[in-house]
């Protein structure tokens, strides 16, 4: 039987040292673990390993005389996972160390078993000293790359510590009841009958919160299309769009289709779901089909409407712009390992290009939502404010939400605000 810790080490090395995404790594490695309990352990190890990599990767520089990253990447990742088991998952010391040493043998590196045992035993002996050193710097205290810790402190100085702490807490599992197929109350009752601790969200009309992640495909109602998985911060889009029956709607960066589906559940609209990457349009179609919804799914560049637009204006446009994803680190911990500081100017330029290209497609009196899952001002108000200054026919609609805070333009939800993901919204109307 495949060793889940050894498999997790290979997956984590793929993510942290070779650039794979968490999704890609799990799709490759999870099928090799047949036992559901071992698969759950695999997911916990890989997810927390990616989340805490900046902290415990740095710790290994203090514990190893010679680094293993290049010559033995899977063993290096396994050592990170050993520290994660001791410090994050809080497994019993003996079991965590013994199981990690056994995983070295499963990786067919038995000659390194003694080294792995010695490193983990040294950590246990010198734990307080190493933790104090790691806690002295924000990037290792909260396991954020240095550039990102600095950017958060610059943009949100009063909230920076809370934001980075929130990034490292397990988020609730948030569902969205499909109004076309059921009611939220009926779905909650069915989930509770199944033994789930399902609760209605306090102010999001379609949202249901479960305390922990689970295999949603096994939840009652999934195959029937009674619900979708969508964080509460993303569910706000349907409220702000205020789409009405009969309107033409464009979701300009639609994959995987969550916001488009929510709009179709709310109103009888004619919706175009646009996605740049052909392989991702398949996910939109899959979600539409499972939820029993219909949309015109197209592949195209939102910044070049001439290749896909039929010339008819839209009453509502959603731009869920490509961004750094720095607001969703608690759900996508691998983002902190792959994003770089020099990505931000390029992303901001792309956001500006898309916004400028799509504004002419909006009908007079129409509403455009500019959305990112970023908490960096360079991608949010610094994109929208210059656009407003350059377009006399654009008006920012003021609004407030029960979570988050007003930005210079629009509204910013920071990670953890109302136990939601980080997300930025600006609502623009055409005069």
Secondary structure, DSSP 8 states (H G I E B T S, - for coil): ---HHHHHHHHHHHHHHH---HHHHHHHHGGG--SHHHHHHHHHHHHHHHHHHHHHHHHHHHH-SS--TTT-HHHHHHHHHHHHHHHTS---HHHHHHHHHHHHHHTT-GGGHHHHHHHHHHHHHHHHHHHHHHHTSHHHHTT--HHHHHHHHHH-TTTHHHHHHHHTS---EEEEE-TTT--HHHHHHHHHHTT--EEE-SS-TTEEEESS---GGGSTTTTTT-EEE--HHHHHHHHHH---TT-EEEETT-TT-HHHHHHHHHS--EEEEEESSHHHHHHHHHHHHHTT---EEEE--TT-GGGT--S--EEEEEEE-----TT-TTT-TTHHHH--TTHHHHHHHHHHHHHHHHHTTEEEEEEEEEEES---GGGTHHHHHHHHHH-TTEEE-----SSSEE-SSSEEE-TTGGG---EEEEEEEE-
